[in-house]
Amino acid sequence: MSEALVAAEAAGAGVEPVPGASGARQFWRRLRTQRAALVAAAVVALLVLVALAAPLLTAVEGQDPTTYHPSLVDSARGGVPIGSFGGIGGDHWLGVEPQTGRDLFARLVYGARVSLGVALGATAVQVLIGVVVGVTSALGNRWVDQLLSRATDIIVAMPLMIMALALLAIVPSSFPRPVLVALIIGFVAWGTIAKIARAQTLTLKELDYVAAARLSGWSTWRIARRELLPGLAAPVITYAALMVPANIAIEAALSFLGVGVKPPTPSWGQMLTSANVWYQAAPQYLLLPAGALFVTVLALTVLGDGVRTALDPRAASRLRVGTGGKREAKAAAEKEVES
Amino acid sequence: MSGFAGFALRRAMGAVLTLLVISVIIYVVFYATPGNVAQITCGPRCSPEQVHQVAQQLKLDDPLYLRYWHFLEGILVGQDYSTGTSVAHCSAPCLGQSYQSDQQVTQIILTKLPVSLSLVVGAMVLWLLMGVGTGVLSAWRRGRFSERALTGLTLAGVATPVFVIGLVLMIVICGQLELLPFPEYVSFTDDPEQWAWSLLLPWFTLALNEAAYFARLTRASMLETLAEDHIRTFRAYGVGERSLVGRHALRGALAPIIALNANDFGSAVGGAVLIETLFGLPGIGQELVHAVNVVDLPVVVGMVLVIGFFVVLANAVADVLYAVADRRVVLT
């Protein structure tokens, strides 16, 4: 126990806490040592690829997500897909939707576009607002700081789901829905990023190299852009990586409630709403979006954990030692000494 | 102790101030939108006369700050308004009137609130027990197979959206295995036993997701405490492992658990909306989704304010508890 502890502390002490431009390689090296994170990264890459290639994939299948196929469902039995396993076959790889006969494979892969697109868009908005508010708050005078900090506190205090739900009520339905959902999630949940950015900026601002920049007459804006932003990257990326799966879940939840992404645009959450009553007649209609959501959120969460470990190795090594898995801790410590 | 009382008082005043600011923001966002507010508030089926009447009731000719003041007055002391033929009174916490269902918003909320409170409070008890228990167990069994299994399980719990868990549980337990009937809410005052049975699955579903977060947090902060010097000293003095984990390390995890519980109260309320919709529980969440779908503005605004009130309250209580649990916190 104690050997590993000492080794890990020693390794931790030599670690650069703020990876700058040269930290990118260090980051990859640390991420590579985590098997779970690598698998997760591969899954995420595959999902992104599927989302980007959705038109291509459906073209290969010869289907599209919105065409109705009334001939493929049995209207006498309430719209159950004709054929075994919900109509799975060469034409429809994953079967068709009950009642409408729309192609499930096409809806699933186009749903990946909506899910990932909305989540990434929302995260981008959150990071943008959060960093601007946090940095301004830390660099501004007392009043600016007070005002922005209180505003941040209030944003953090407001329950995200409820606010997003309520805001969706008043925007006219002509507004493109996926963009709207991303914007609303982004505008309601930037508080934590702002807090992180403010705290980090307050720390960085006292460092010598920032003082040197200020003494050589750089403007505040230039200091913020050139000297502070690179230092903010690590904590902000860490948190943003964990926001993406959360945003996916929120989009799915809003669409599940019928107020998020609306038909005919496919979305996994929305598919689950209508699949609810079909679990016996067409189980894959329920299992596919549920499985897709589960795998996506899980992979992104594991990847987020890996990113955190790679960016904050001190906390990670402390935890690893704490697990008491002696072999694991030793191996980790040795690895860090080697690198 | 006066320092502590002062701290609690300041925290309470801060909470009131936060609520006021939230109410201003919500009022401005919803009642200063471009477009015909009276028409939107009244609903699509309103005649021009009704719209005109609504515009008068909301005093839409007044400047915005006066309208807000009027709204606030309604909440604090109540207000009178004309229903066309007679004058009706809306007593103290008056949140306005739903023109689509012809009911006072406060009345709607009061009939729905017990359901939502039953759901969230019951689930909270369950998730604290399950989450902290799992966290302690995996910190105690650290490095062994059972810890790995628990860690994997909690990760899956964190990664599964709450409505997916609920949907799967409902289909498997109620649909396939027929262990429980499909939940149908029974009021506590009608039949406490049936009430508990009807809420069993919703409680469990809501708790599962949150419990996973708590298990991760409990485990992480206990492990952090276990790696500290004073624990090494205890161990050197021959304090047993069970006492180290169960007493000393758990104590270190207490403050973060309280802090997370307050933070997660908001997200649990969001989860409750999903669960109420999924299981058909007639609570605030279900009503809110309905109100959003039919654009019933007064109900939406009232619900958001009431939920905001509970979340701010939970945060304030947690801050005070946090200070009690962790003496190192500087009271400011």
Interface residues (C-beta under 8 A of the other chain):
Chain A: S2 L5 R150 D153 I154 A157 M158 P159 L160 M161 I162 M163 L165 A166 L167 L168 A169 I170 P172 P245 A249 A252 A253 F256 L257 G258 V259 G269 L272 N276 Y279 Q280 L286 A290 L293 F294 V297 L298 T301 V302 R318 L319 V321 G322 T323 G324 G325 K326 E328
Chain B: T18 V21 I22 I25 I26 V29 F30 T33 G35 I40 R142 G143 E147 L155 A156 V158 A159 T160 P161 V162 F163 V164 L167 V168 I171 G175 A220 L223 E224 L226 A227 R232 G266 S267 V269 G270 G271 V273 L274 T277 L288 V289 A291 V292 N293 V295 L297 V300 V301 M303 V304 I307 G308 V311 V312 N315
